[in-house]
Amino acid sequence: GYRRLPGRAVHSRTWSLRPDGLAIDDRVEGRFESAVGRLHLHPEIAASQATEACGADVTLRHESAREVRVECADAPLTIERGTWHPGFGHTIPNEHIRCALPPGASSSLIRLAW
């Protein structure tokens, strides 16, 4: 959690795996001004959105796997550039999916469907 920070917020995450997908339920308890969740992707995973509009579902692709759709009804999703560090001194460009909680919200449910 983030109990050392003002508001003493505590984050919890529940993973629910089913044959057709994965649900990730993030919750934040306590006082906080903003909260952002990120799903960091392996560099070989390509992420795209059907439209440039912030919040659209994200599609994940890899040459040796089927597509995965990522959606969040509670908050907008965006794709951002990042880096992956597989070892000390090694930095590889990658992407992550960003999910920012709307003002006043304390939870988000991200679904990955395959």
Order of alpha helices (4+ residues) and beta strands (2+ residues): beta-beta-beta-beta-beta-beta-beta-beta-beta
